[in-house]
């Protein structure tokens, strides 16, 4: 294990730079995502949710009399922008 959680394990004989160089070598993108709580299900549900919200908002913008009510341009922009950002 590269760090046992104690302050003394950071290496008192060396500077904090040793800790960061070890961190850079041992931390992969997968472990960052695992620690942050990233899940594939959340990513897919988030994208699909924003896609359906964008389609619903577009329908309300094009046909305001259908039951969605009038949709403002900023709401339409938010829906498609959220879908684009979540897709990335």
PDB file of N, CA, C and O in Angstrom:
ATOM      1  N   UNK A   1       0.847  -1.168   0.000  1.00  0.00           N
ATOM      2  CA  UNK A   1       0.000   0.000   0.000  1.00  0.00           C
ATOM      3  C   UNK A   1       0.892   1.230   0.000  1.00  0.00           C
ATOM      4  O   UNK A   1       1.888   1.267   0.723  1.00  0.00           O
ATOM      5  N   UNK A   2       0.559   2.221  -0.785  1.00  0.00           N
ATOM      6  CA  UNK A   2       1.422   3.381  -0.935  1.00  0.00           C
ATOM      7  C   UNK A   2       1.230   4.412   0.161  1.00  0.00           C
ATOM      8  O   UNK A   2       2.097   5.264   0.357  1.00  0.00           O
ATOM      9  N   UNK A   3       0.094   4.358   0.897  1.00  0.00           N
ATOM     10  CA  UNK A   3      -0.120   5.280   2.005  1.00  0.00           C
ATOM     11  C   UNK A   3      -1.033   4.625   3.000  1.00  0.00           C
ATOM     12  O   UNK A   3      -2.128   4.195   2.639  1.00  0.00           O
ATOM     13  N   UNK A   4      -0.614   4.534   4.252  1.00  0.00           N
ATOM     14  CA  UNK A   4      -1.421   3.849   5.253  1.00  0.00           C
ATOM     15  C   UNK A   4      -2.326   4.788   6.036  1.00  0.00           C
ATOM     16  O   UNK A   4      -2.991   4.352   6.975  1.00  0.00           O
ATOM     17  N   UNK A   5      -2.368   6.045   5.680  1.00  0.00           N
ATOM     18  CA  UNK A   5      -3.280   6.981   6.303  1.00  0.00           C
ATOM     19  C   UNK A   5      -2.669   7.808   7.411  1.00  0.00           C
ATOM     20  O   UNK A   5      -3.311   8.741   7.892  1.00  0.00           O
ATOM     21  N   UNK A   6      -1.459   7.505   7.834  1.00  0.00           N
ATOM     22  CA  UNK A   6      -0.850   8.265   8.920  1.00  0.00           C
ATOM     23  C   UNK A   6       0.042   9.357   8.352  1.00  0.00           C
ATOM     24  O   UNK A   6       0.562   9.255   7.241  1.00  0.00           O
ATOM     25  N   UNK A   7       0.201  10.400   9.148  1.00  0.00           N
ATOM     26  CA  UNK A   7       1.025  11.526   8.732  1.00  0.00           C
ATOM     27  C   UNK A   7       2.494  11.115   8.639  1.00  0.00           C
ATOM     28  O   UNK A   7       3.224  11.591   7.770  1.00  0.00           O
ATOM     29  N   UNK A   8       2.918  10.238   9.528  1.00  0.00           N
ATOM     30  CA  UNK A   8       4.327   9.837   9.522  1.00  0.00           C
ATOM     31  C   UNK A   8       4.685   9.011   8.299  1.00  0.00           C
ATOM     32  O   UNK A   8       5.861   8.907   7.951  1.00  0.00           O
ATOM     33  N   UNK A   9       3.702   8.428   7.646  1.00  0.00           N
ATOM     34  CA  UNK A   9       4.006   7.606   6.475  1.00  0.00           C
ATOM     35  C   UNK A   9       4.288   8.439   5.235  1.00  0.00           C
ATOM     36  O   UNK A   9       4.690   7.895   4.207  1.00  0.00           O
ATOM     37  N   UNK A  10       4.084   9.750   5.312  1.00  0.00           N
ATOM     38  CA  UNK A  10       4.358  10.595   4.162  1.00  0.00           C
ATOM     39  C   UNK A  10       5.849  10.752   3.922  1.00  0.00           C
ATOM     40  O   UNK A  10       6.255  11.260   2.877  1.00  0.00           O
ATOM     41  N   UNK A  11       6.649  10.334   4.846  1.00  0.00           N
ATOM     42  CA  UNK A  11       8.092  10.401   4.668  1.00  0.00           C
ATOM     43  C   UNK A  11       8.671  11.668   5.243  1.00  0.00           C
ATOM     44  O   UNK A  11       8.746  12.687   4.557  1.00  0.00           O
ATOM     45  N   UNK A  12       9.079  11.617   6.486  1.00  0.00           N
ATOM     46  CA  UNK A  12       9.616  12.815   7.122  1.00  0.00           C
ATOM     47  C   UNK A  12      11.008  13.140   6.608  1.00  0.00           C
ATOM     48  O   UNK A  12      11.443  14.288   6.694  1.00  0.00           O
ATOM     49  N   UNK A  13      11.724  12.135   6.068  1.00  0.00           N
ATOM     50  CA  UNK A  13      13.066  12.415   5.567  1.00  0.00           C
ATOM     51  C   UNK A  13      13.028  13.122   4.221  1.00  0.00           C
ATOM     52  O   UNK A  13      14.005  13.763   3.831  1.00  0.00           O
ATOM     53  N   UNK A  14      11.928  13.015   3.514  1.00  0.00           N
ATOM     54  CA  UNK A  14      11.783  13.679   2.223  1.00  0.00           C
ATOM     55  C   UNK A  14      10.657  14.693   2.301  1.00  0.00           C
ATOM     56  O   UNK A  14       9.886  14.711   3.261  1.00  0.00           O
ATOM     57  N   UNK A  15      10.574  15.501   1.326  1.00  0.00           N
ATOM     58  CA  UNK A  15       9.538  16.530   1.318  1.00  0.00           C
ATOM     59  C   UNK A  15       8.211  15.941   0.867  1.00  0.00           C
ATOM     60  O   UNK A  15       8.110  14.759   0.539  1.00  0.00           O
ATOM     61  N   UNK A  16       7.240  16.762   0.861  1.00  0.00           N
ATOM     62  CA  UNK A  16       5.902  16.353   0.431  1.00  0.00           C
ATOM     63  C   UNK A  16       5.886  16.023  -1.057  1.00  0.00           C
ATOM     64  O   UNK A  16       4.955  15.375  -1.535  1.00  0.00           O
ATOM     65  N   UNK A  17       6.904  16.462  -1.794  1.00  0.00           N
ATOM     66  CA  UNK A  17       6.982  16.153  -3.223  1.00  0.00           C
ATOM     67  C   UNK A  17       7.093  14.660  -3.475  1.00  0.00           C
ATOM     68  O   UNK A  17       6.609  14.162  -4.492  1.00  0.00           O
ATOM     69  N   UNK A  18       7.733  13.936  -2.549  1.00  0.00           N
ATOM     70  CA  UNK A  18       7.821  12.488  -2.693  1.00  0.00           C
ATOM     71  C   UNK A  18       6.431  11.869  -2.626  1.00  0.00           C
ATOM     72  O   UNK A  18       6.114  10.940  -3.369  1.00  0.00           O
ATOM     73  N   UNK A  19       5.618  12.390  -1.740  1.00  0.00           N
ATOM     74  CA  UNK A  19       4.250  11.885  -1.631  1.00  0.00           C
ATOM     75  C   UNK A  19       3.487  12.102  -2.940  1.00  0.00           C
ATOM     76  O   UNK A  19       2.801  11.199  -3.419  1.00  0.00           O
ATOM     77  N   UNK A  20       3.610  13.301  -3.514  1.00  0.00           N
ATOM     78  CA  UNK A  20       2.878  13.579  -4.745  1.00  0.00           C
ATOM     79  C   UNK A  20       3.428  12.807  -5.941  1.00  0.00           C
ATOM     80  O   UNK A  20       2.662  12.442  -6.834  1.00  0.00           O
ATOM     81  N   UNK A  21       4.717  12.554  -5.980  1.00  0.00           N
ATOM     82  CA  UNK A  21       5.251  11.748  -7.078  1.00  0.00           C
ATOM     83  C   UNK A  21       4.785  10.302  -6.951  1.00  0.00           C
ATOM     84  O   UNK A  21       4.513   9.650  -7.959  1.00  0.00           O
ATOM     85  N   UNK A  22       4.691   9.796  -5.729  1.00  0.00           N
ATOM     86  CA  UNK A  22       4.157   8.452  -5.518  1.00  0.00           C
ATOM     87  C   UNK A  22       2.681   8.412  -5.875  1.00  0.00           C
ATOM     88  O   UNK A  22       2.205   7.451  -6.481  1.00  0.00           O
ATOM     89  N   UNK A  23       1.969   9.444  -5.503  1.00  0.00           N
ATOM     90  CA  UNK A  23       0.549   9.526  -5.818  1.00  0.00           C
ATOM     91  C   UNK A  23       0.328   9.526  -7.327  1.00  0.00           C
ATOM     92  O   UNK A  23      -0.581   8.864  -7.827  1.00  0.00           O
ATOM     93  N   UNK A  24       1.155  10.265  -8.043  1.00  0.00           N
ATOM     94  CA  UNK A  24       1.022  10.339  -9.497  1.00  0.00           C
ATOM     95  C   UNK A  24       1.258   8.976 -10.150  1.00  0.00           C
ATOM     96  O   UNK A  24       0.595   8.638 -11.131  1.00  0.00           O
ATOM     97  N   UNK A  25       2.180   8.208  -9.623  1.00  0.00           N
ATOM     98  CA  UNK A  25       2.465   6.893 -10.199  1.00  0.00           C
ATOM     99  C   UNK A  25       1.388   5.871  -9.875  1.00  0.00           C
ATOM    100  O   UNK A  25       1.115   4.994 -10.695  1.00  0.00           O
ATOM    101  N   UNK A  26       0.772   5.958  -8.709  1.00  0.00           N
ATOM    102  CA  UNK A  26      -0.091   4.890  -8.234  1.00  0.00           C
ATOM    103  C   UNK A  26      -1.583   5.120  -8.429  1.00  0.00           C
ATOM    104  O   UNK A  26      -2.368   4.185  -8.274  1.00  0.00           O
ATOM    105  N   UNK A  27      -1.985   6.314  -8.756  1.00  0.00           N
ATOM    106  CA  UNK A  27      -3.399   6.606  -8.893  1.00  0.00           C
ATOM    107  C   UNK A  27      -3.756   6.592 -10.371  1.00  0.00           C
ATOM    108  O   UNK A  27      -3.208   7.362 -11.160  1.00  0.00           O
ATOM    109  N   UNK A  28      -4.652   5.735 -10.728  1.00  0.00           N
ATOM    110  CA  UNK A  28      -5.119   5.680 -12.113  1.00  0.00           C
ATOM    111  C   UNK A  28      -6.460   6.392 -12.213  1.00  0.00           C
ATOM    112  O   UNK A  28      -7.069   6.728 -11.197  1.00  0.00           O
ATOM    113  N   UNK A  29      -6.909   6.615 -13.410  1.00  0.00           N
ATOM    114  CA  UNK A  29      -8.198   7.261 -13.612  1.00  0.00           C
ATOM    115  C   UNK A  29      -9.329   6.384 -13.087  1.00  0.00           C
ATOM    116  O   UNK A  29     -10.346   6.897 -12.622  1.00  0.00           O
ATOM    117  N   UNK A  30      -9.160   5.079 -13.157  1.00  0.00           N
ATOM    118  CA  UNK A  30     -10.194   4.175 -12.636  1.00  0.00           C
ATOM    119  C   UNK A  30     -10.342   4.331 -11.130  1.00  0.00           C
ATOM    120  O   UNK A  30     -11.461   4.355 -10.618  1.00  0.00           O
ATOM    121  N   UNK A  31      -9.234   4.437 -10.421  1.00  0.00           N
ATOM    122  CA  UNK A  31      -9.336   4.552  -8.971  1.00  0.00           C
ATOM    123  C   UNK A  31      -9.917   5.900  -8.566  1.00  0.00           C
ATOM    124  O   UNK A  31     -10.595   5.994  -7.543  1.00  0.00           O
ATOM    125  N   UNK A  32      -9.667   6.933  -9.341  1.00  0.00           N
ATOM    126  CA  UNK A  32     -10.281   8.229  -9.050  1.00  0.00           C
ATOM    127  C   UNK A  32     -11.785   8.134  -9.226  1.00  0.00           C
ATOM    128  O   UNK A  32     -12.537   8.634  -8.389  1.00  0.00           O
ATOM    129  N   UNK A  33     -12.234   7.504 -10.298  1.00  0.00           N
ATOM    130  CA  UNK A  33     -13.669   7.367 -10.519  1.00  0.00           C
ATOM    131  C   UNK A  33     -14.313   6.466  -9.478  1.00  0.00           C
ATOM    132  O   UNK A  33     -15.451   6.702  -9.075  1.00  0.00           O
ATOM    133  N   UNK A  34     -13.599   5.437  -9.040  1.00  0.00           N
ATOM    134  CA  UNK A  34     -14.146   4.534  -8.033  1.00  0.00           C
ATOM    135  C   UNK A  34     -14.279   5.245  -6.691  1.00  0.00           C
ATOM    136  O   UNK A  34     -15.254   5.028  -5.971  1.00  0.00           O
ATOM    137  N   UNK A  35     -13.323   6.079  -6.354  1.00  0.00           N
ATOM    138  CA  UNK A  35     -13.388   6.812  -5.094  1.00  0.00           C
ATOM    139  C   UNK A  35     -14.489   7.861  -5.151  1.00  0.00           C
ATOM    140  O   UNK A  35     -15.179   8.086  -4.157  1.00  0.00           O
ATOM    141  N   UNK A  36     -14.659   8.493  -6.281  1.00  0.00           N
ATOM    142  CA  UNK A  36     -15.665   9.541  -6.409  1.00  0.00           C
ATOM    143  C   UNK A  36     -17.076   8.980  -6.443  1.00  0.00           C
ATOM    144  O   UNK A  36     -18.032   9.749  -6.356  1.00  0.00           O
ATOM    145  N   UNK A  37     -17.241   7.690  -6.563  1.00  0.00           N
ATOM    146  CA  UNK A  37     -18.558   7.085  -6.589  1.00  0.00           C
ATOM    147  C   UNK A  37     -19.191   7.064  -7.956  1.00  0.00           C
ATOM    148  O   UNK A  37     -20.416   7.014  -8.068  1.00  0.00           O
ATOM    149  N   UNK A  38     -18.393   7.100  -8.992  1.00  0.00           N
ATOM    150  CA  UNK A  38     -18.909   7.079 -10.357  1.00  0.00           C
ATOM    151  C   UNK A  38     -19.479   5.704 -10.672  1.00  0.00           C
ATOM    152  O   UNK A  38     -18.868   4.684 -10.351  1.00  0.00           O
ATOM    153  N   UNK A  39     -20.635   5.678 -11.293  1.00  0.00           N
ATOM    154  CA  UNK A  39     -21.200   4.407 -11.721  1.00  0.00           C
ATOM    155  C   UNK A  39     -21.709   4.544 -13.150  1.00  0.00           C
ATOM    156  O   UNK A  39     -22.188   5.603 -13.557  1.00  0.00           O
ATOM    157  N   UNK A  40     -21.599   3.477 -13.886  1.00  0.00           N
ATOM    158  CA  UNK A  40     -22.041   3.476 -15.276  1.00  0.00           C
ATOM    159  C   UNK A  40     -23.554   3.664 -15.370  1.00  0.00           C
ATOM    160  O   UNK A  40     -24.044   4.324 -16.286  1.00  0.00           O
ATOM    161  N   UNK A  41     -24.285   3.086 -14.431  1.00  0.00           N
ATOM    162  CA  UNK A  41     -25.745   3.226 -14.449  1.00  0.00           C
ATOM    163  C   UNK A  41     -26.160   4.685 -14.313  1.00  0.00           C
ATOM    164  O   UNK A  41     -27.058   5.150 -15.014  1.00  0.00           O
ATOM    165  N   UNK A  42     -25.500   5.406 -13.401  1.00  0.00           N
ATOM    166  CA  UNK A  42     -25.825   6.821 -13.239  1.00  0.00           C
ATOM    167  C   UNK A  42     -25.547   7.596 -14.516  1.00  0.00           C
ATOM    168  O   UNK A  42     -26.353   8.436 -14.917  1.00  0.00           O
ATOM    169  N   UNK A  43     -24.418   7.325 -15.161  1.00  0.00           N
ATOM    170  CA  UNK A  43     -24.073   8.044 -16.385  1.00  0.00           C
ATOM    171  C   UNK A  43     -25.090   7.768 -17.489  1.00  0.00           C
ATOM    172  O   UNK A  43     -25.502   8.690 -18.192  1.00  0.00           O
ATOM    173  N   UNK A  44     -25.492   6.531 -17.648  1.00  0.00           N
ATOM    174  CA  UNK A  44     -26.450   6.203 -18.707  1.00  0.00           C
ATOM    175  C   UNK A  44     -27.840   6.747 -18.398  1.00  0.00           C
ATOM    176  O   UNK A  44     -28.523   7.239 -19.297  1.00  0.00           O
ATOM    177  N   UNK A  45     -28.264   6.667 -17.153  1.00  0.00           N
ATOM    178  CA  UNK A  45     -29.580   7.199 -16.792  1.00  0.00           C
ATOM    179  C   UNK A  45     -29.601   8.718 -16.892  1.00  0.00           C
ATOM    180  O   UNK A  45     -30.619   9.298 -17.271  1.00  0.00           O
ATOM    181  N   UNK A  46     -28.508   9.359 -16.560  1.00  0.00           N
ATOM    182  CA  UNK A  46     -28.429  10.810 -16.650  1.00  0.00           C
ATOM    183  C   UNK A  46     -28.549  11.260 -18.101  1.00  0.00           C
ATOM    184  O   UNK A  46     -29.289  12.198 -18.398  1.00  0.00           O
ATOM    185  N   UNK A  47     -27.832  10.605 -19.004  1.00  0.00           N
ATOM    186  CA  UNK A  47     -27.889  10.963 -20.423  1.00  0.00           C
ATOM    187  C   UNK A  47     -29.279  10.698 -20.991  1.00  0.00           C
ATOM    188  O   UNK A  47     -29.834  11.545 -21.691  1.00  0.00           O
ATOM    189  N   UNK A  48     -29.835   9.544 -20.699  1.00  0.00           N
ATOM    190  CA  UNK A  48     -31.161   9.231 -21.244  1.00  0.00           C
ATOM    191  C   UNK A  48     -32.233  10.137 -20.648  1.00  0.00           C
ATOM    192  O   UNK A  48     -33.175  10.512 -21.346  1.00  0.00           O
ATOM    193  N   UNK A  49     -32.111  10.492 -19.388  1.00  0.00           N
ATOM    194  CA  UNK A  49     -33.073  11.409 -18.774  1.00  0.00           C
ATOM    195  C   UNK A  49     -33.043  12.778 -19.419  1.00  0.00           C
ATOM    196  O   UNK A  49     -34.090  13.357 -19.709  1.00  0.00           O
ATOM    197  N   UNK A  50     -31.842  13.300 -19.646  1.00  0.00           N
ATOM    198  CA  UNK A  50     -31.743  14.605 -20.300  1.00  0.00           C
ATOM    199  C   UNK A  50     -32.178  14.542 -21.757  1.00  0.00           C
ATOM    200  O   UNK A  50     -32.702  15.525 -22.281  1.00  0.00           O
ATOM    201  N   UNK A  51     -31.972  13.406 -22.423  1.00  0.00           N
ATOM    202  CA  UNK A  51     -32.441  13.272 -23.808  1.00  0.00           C
ATOM    203  C   UNK A  51     -33.961  13.350 -23.869  1.00  0.00           C
ATOM    204  O   UNK A  51     -34.515  14.082 -24.689  1.00  0.00           O
ATOM    205  N   UNK A  52     -34.634  12.602 -23.006  1.00  0.00           N
ATOM    206  CA  UNK A  52     -36.099  12.629 -23.016  1.00  0.00           C
ATOM    207  C   UNK A  52     -36.643  13.982 -22.563  1.00  0.00           C
ATOM    208  O   UNK A  52     -37.667  14.441 -23.070  1.00  0.00           O
ATOM    209  N   UNK A  53     -35.965  14.619 -21.616  1.00  0.00           N
ATOM    210  CA  UNK A  53     -36.384  15.967 -21.197  1.00  0.00           C
ATOM    211  C   UNK A  53     -36.217  16.962 -22.345  1.00  0.00           C
ATOM    212  O   UNK A  53     -37.061  17.838 -22.535  1.00  0.00           O
ATOM    213  N   UNK A  54     -35.129  16.830 -23.111  1.00  0.00           N
ATOM    214  CA  UNK A  54     -34.907  17.727 -24.243  1.00  0.00           C
ATOM    215  C   UNK A  54     -35.957  17.508 -25.333  1.00  0.00           C
ATOM    216  O   UNK A  54     -36.448  18.467 -25.929  1.00  0.00           O
ATOM    217  N   UNK A  55     -36.297  16.253 -25.590  1.00  0.00           N
ATOM    218  CA  UNK A  55     -37.334  15.980 -26.596  1.00  0.00           C
ATOM    219  C   UNK A  55     -38.692  16.506 -26.129  1.00  0.00           C
ATOM    220  O   UNK A  55     -39.449  17.063 -26.925  1.00  0.00           O
ATOM    221  N   UNK A  56     -39.001  16.334 -24.853  1.00  0.00           N
ATOM    222  CA  UNK A  56     -40.259  16.832 -24.290  1.00  0.00           C
ATOM    223  C   UNK A  56     -40.312  18.360 -24.377  1.00  0.00           C
ATOM    224  O   UNK A  56     -41.344  18.933 -24.724  1.00  0.00           O
ATOM    225  N   UNK A  57     -39.190  19.012 -24.058  1.00  0.00           N
ATOM    226  CA  UNK A  57     -39.143  20.475 -24.126  1.00  0.00           C
ATOM    227  C   UNK A  57     -39.239  20.971 -25.557  1.00  0.00           C
ATOM    228  O   UNK A  57     -39.867  21.996 -25.820  1.00  0.00           O
ATOM    229  N   UNK A  58     -38.616  20.246 -26.491  1.00  0.00           N
ATOM    230  CA  UNK A  58     -38.712  20.631 -27.900  1.00  0.00           C
ATOM    231  C   UNK A  58     -40.150  20.506 -28.386  1.00  0.00           C
ATOM    232  O   UNK A  58     -40.643  21.366 -29.116  1.00  0.00           O
ATOM    233  N   UNK A  59     -40.813  19.442 -27.983  1.00  0.00           N
ATOM    234  CA  UNK A  59     -42.224  19.284 -28.348  1.00  0.00           C
ATOM    235  C   UNK A  59     -43.075  20.406 -27.793  1.00  0.00           C
ATOM    236  O   UNK A  59     -43.974  20.897 -28.475  1.00  0.00           O
ATOM    237  N   UNK A  60     -42.806  20.817 -26.570  1.00  0.00           N
ATOM    238  CA  UNK A  60     -43.549  21.926 -25.980  1.00  0.00           C
ATOM    239  C   UNK A  60     -43.218  23.260 -26.612  1.00  0.00           C
ATOM    240  O   UNK A  60     -44.051  24.166 -26.627  1.00  0.00           O
ATOM    241  N   UNK A  61     -42.021  23.389 -27.130  1.00  0.00           N
ATOM    242  CA  UNK A  61     -41.633  24.627 -27.791  1.00  0.00           C
ATOM    243  C   UNK A  61     -42.270  24.729 -29.173  1.00  0.00           C
ATOM    244  O   UNK A  61     -42.740  25.794 -29.572  1.00  0.00           O
ATOM    245  N   UNK A  62     -42.280  23.611 -29.900  1.00  0.00           N
ATOM    246  CA  UNK A  62     -42.831  23.614 -31.260  1.00  0.00           C
ATOM    247  C   UNK A  62     -44.353  23.636 -31.236  1.00  0.00           C
ATOM    248  O   UNK A  62     -44.980  24.363 -32.007  1.00  0.00           O
ATOM    249  N   UNK A  63     -44.947  22.836 -30.349  1.00  0.00           N
ATOM    250  CA  UNK A  63     -46.407  22.742 -30.238  1.00  0.00           C
ATOM    251  C   UNK A  63     -46.829  23.120 -28.820  1.00  0.00           C
ATOM    252  O   UNK A  63     -47.032  22.234 -27.990  1.00  0.00           O
ATOM    253  N   UNK A  64     -46.964  24.399 -28.524  1.00  0.00           N
ATOM    254  CA  UNK A  64     -47.240  24.817 -27.148  1.00  0.00           C
ATOM    255  C   UNK A  64     -48.643  24.454 -26.663  1.00  0.00           C
ATOM    256  O   UNK A  64     -48.910  24.546 -25.465  1.00  0.00           O
ATOM    257  N   UNK A  65     -49.520  24.057 -27.529  1.00  0.00           N
ATOM    258  CA  UNK A  65     -50.898  23.753 -27.150  1.00  0.00           C
ATOM    259  C   UNK A  65     -51.107  22.284 -26.796  1.00  0.00           C
ATOM    260  O   UNK A  65     -52.236  21.897 -26.493  1.00  0.00           O
ATOM    261  N   UNK A  66     -50.071  21.452 -26.823  1.00  0.00           N
ATOM    262  CA  UNK A  66     -50.231  20.011 -26.608  1.00  0.00           C
ATOM    263  C   UNK A  66     -50.417  19.595 -25.152  1.00  0.00           C
ATOM    264  O   UNK A  66     -50.913  18.496 -24.903  1.00  0.00           O
ATOM    265  N   UNK A  67     -50.055  20.392 -24.220  1.00  0.00           N
ATOM    266  CA  UNK A  67     -50.200  19.996 -22.832  1.00  0.00           C
ATOM    267  C   UNK A  67     -48.950  20.259 -22.026  1.00  0.00           C
ATOM    268  O   UNK A  67     -48.987  20.245 -20.796  1.00  0.00           O
ATOM    269  N   UNK A  68     -47.857  20.496 -22.697  1.00  0.00           N
ATOM    270  CA  UNK A  68     -46.647  20.846 -21.970  1.00  0.00           C
ATOM    271  C   UNK A  68     -46.649  22.315 -21.603  1.00  0.00           C
ATOM    272  O   UNK A  68     -45.889  22.747 -20.737  1.00  0.00           O
ATOM    273  N   UNK A  69     -47.488  23.068 -22.250  1.00  0.00           N
ATOM    274  CA  UNK A  69     -47.490  24.512 -22.047  1.00  0.00           C
ATOM    275  C   UNK A  69     -46.404  25.149 -22.881  1.00  0.00           C
ATOM    276  O   UNK A  69     -45.680  24.469 -23.608  1.00  0.00           O
ATOM    277  N   UNK A  70     -46.297  26.442 -22.771  1.00  0.00           N
ATOM    278  CA  UNK A  70     -45.263  27.145 -23.513  1.00  0.00           C
ATOM    279  C   UNK A  70     -43.898  26.911 -22.885  1.00  0.00           C
ATOM    280  O   UNK A  70     -43.745  26.987 -21.666  1.00  0.00           O
ATOM    281  N   UNK A  71     -42.926  26.633 -23.709  1.00  0.00           N
ATOM    282  CA  UNK A  71     -41.553  26.426 -23.244  1.00  0.00           C
ATOM    283  C   UNK A  71     -40.718  27.594 -23.739  1.00  0.00           C
ATOM    284  O   UNK A  71     -40.703  27.907 -24.929  1.00  0.00           O
ATOM    285  N   UNK A  72     -40.029  28.228 -22.813  1.00  0.00           N
ATOM    286  CA  UNK A  72     -39.184  29.366 -23.171  1.00  0.00           C
ATOM    287  C   UNK A  72     -37.900  28.873 -23.837  1.00  0.00           C
ATOM    288  O   UNK A  72     -37.513  27.713 -23.696  1.00  0.00           O
ATOM    289  N   UNK A  73     -37.257  29.773 -24.557  1.00  0.00           N
ATOM    290  CA  UNK A  73     -36.034  29.422 -25.275  1.00  0.00           C
ATOM    291  C   UNK A  73     -34.926  29.017 -24.302  1.00  0.00           C
ATOM    292  O   UNK A  73     -34.150  28.108 -24.596  1.00  0.00           O
ATOM    293  N   UNK A  74     -34.846  29.684 -23.146  1.00  0.00           N
ATOM    294  CA  UNK A  74     -33.792  29.327 -22.195  1.00  0.00           C
ATOM    295  C   UNK A  74     -34.003  27.926 -21.615  1.00  0.00           C
ATOM    296  O   UNK A  74     -33.032  27.231 -21.316  1.00  0.00           O
ATOM    297  N   UNK A  75     -35.264  27.505 -21.452  1.00  0.00           N
ATOM    298  CA  UNK A  75     -35.528  26.139 -21.002  1.00  0.00           C
ATOM    299  C   UNK A  75     -35.137  25.114 -22.062  1.00  0.00           C
ATOM    300  O   UNK A  75     -34.613  24.045 -21.747  1.00  0.00           O
ATOM    301  N   UNK A  76     -35.394  25.450 -23.297  1.00  0.00           N
ATOM    302  CA  UNK A  76     -35.009  24.567 -24.401  1.00  0.00           C
ATOM    303  C   UNK A  76     -33.489  24.472 -24.505  1.00  0.00           C
ATOM    304  O   UNK A  76     -32.946  23.388 -24.715  1.00  0.00           O
ATOM    305  N   UNK A  77     -32.805  25.601 -24.359  1.00  0.00           N
ATOM    306  CA  UNK A  77     -31.345  25.601 -24.400  1.00  0.00           C
ATOM    307  C   UNK A  77     -30.771  24.778 -23.251  1.00  0.00           C
ATOM    308  O   UNK A  77     -29.820  24.020 -23.447  1.00  0.00           O
ATOM    309  N   UNK A  78     -31.344  24.922 -22.045  1.00  0.00           N
ATOM    310  CA  UNK A  78     -30.853  24.150 -20.909  1.00  0.00           C
ATOM    311  C   UNK A  78     -30.993  22.655 -21.161  1.00  0.00           C
ATOM    312  O   UNK A  78     -30.072  21.893 -20.867  1.00  0.00           O
ATOM    313  N   UNK A  79     -32.118  22.228 -21.694  1.00  0.00           N
ATOM    314  CA  UNK A  79     -32.351  20.802 -21.904  1.00  0.00           C
ATOM    315  C   UNK A  79     -31.343  20.204 -22.876  1.00  0.00           C
ATOM    316  O   UNK A  79     -30.774  19.148 -22.601  1.00  0.00           O
ATOM    317  N   UNK A  80     -31.117  20.856 -23.993  1.00  0.00           N
ATOM    318  CA  UNK A  80     -30.176  20.324 -24.972  1.00  0.00           C
ATOM    319  C   UNK A  80     -28.728  20.484 -24.511  1.00  0.00           C
ATOM    320  O   UNK A  80     -27.885  19.639 -24.812  1.00  0.00           O
ATOM    321  N   UNK A  81     -28.440  21.544 -23.796  1.00  0.00           N
ATOM    322  CA  UNK A  81     -27.099  21.746 -23.263  1.00  0.00           C
ATOM    323  C   UNK A  81     -26.789  20.685 -22.204  1.00  0.00           C
ATOM    324  O   UNK A  81     -25.689  20.134 -22.188  1.00  0.00           O
ATOM    325  N   UNK A  82     -27.743  20.396 -21.324  1.00  0.00           N
ATOM    326  CA  UNK A  82     -27.557  19.373 -20.295  1.00  0.00           C
ATOM    327  C   UNK A  82     -27.348  18.001 -20.930  1.00  0.00           C
ATOM    328  O   UNK A  82     -26.519  17.220 -20.463  1.00  0.00           O
ATOM    329  N   UNK A  83     -28.088  17.709 -21.982  1.00  0.00           N
ATOM    330  CA  UNK A  83     -27.903  16.445 -22.687  1.00  0.00           C
ATOM    331  C   UNK A  83     -26.503  16.354 -23.298  1.00  0.00           C
ATOM    332  O   UNK A  83     -25.846  15.316 -23.211  1.00  0.00           O
ATOM    333  N   UNK A  84     -26.054  17.450 -23.917  1.00  0.00           N
ATOM    334  CA  UNK A  84     -24.727  17.443 -24.555  1.00  0.00           C
ATOM    335  C   UNK A  84     -23.610  17.271 -23.517  1.00  0.00           C
ATOM    336  O   UNK A  84     -22.677  16.496 -23.731  1.00  0.00           O
ATOM    337  N   UNK A  85     -23.706  17.985 -22.407  1.00  0.00           N
ATOM    338  CA  UNK A  85     -22.672  17.903 -21.383  1.00  0.00           C
ATOM    339  C   UNK A  85     -22.690  16.537 -20.700  1.00  0.00           C
ATOM    340  O   UNK A  85     -21.631  15.978 -20.415  1.00  0.00           O
ATOM    341  N   UNK A  86     -23.860  16.003 -20.438  1.00  0.00           N
ATOM    342  CA  UNK A  86     -23.942  14.676 -19.812  1.00  0.00           C
ATOM    343  C   UNK A  86     -23.433  13.592 -20.748  1.00  0.00           C
ATOM    344  O   UNK A  86     -22.923  12.568 -20.295  1.00  0.00           O
ATOM    345  N   UNK A  87     -23.569  13.813 -22.059  1.00  0.00           N
ATOM    346  CA  UNK A  87     -23.079  12.825 -23.019  1.00  0.00           C
ATOM    347  C   UNK A  87     -21.558  12.762 -23.046  1.00  0.00           C
ATOM    348  O   UNK A  87     -20.977  11.704 -23.289  1.00  0.00           O
ATOM    349  N   UNK A  88     -20.930  13.878 -22.800  1.00  0.00           N
ATOM    350  CA  UNK A  88     -19.463  13.904 -22.796  1.00  0.00           C
ATOM    351  C   UNK A  88     -18.974  13.163 -21.581  1.00  0.00           C
ATOM    352  O   UNK A  88     -17.767  13.055 -21.368  1.00  0.00           O
TER     353      UNK A  88
END
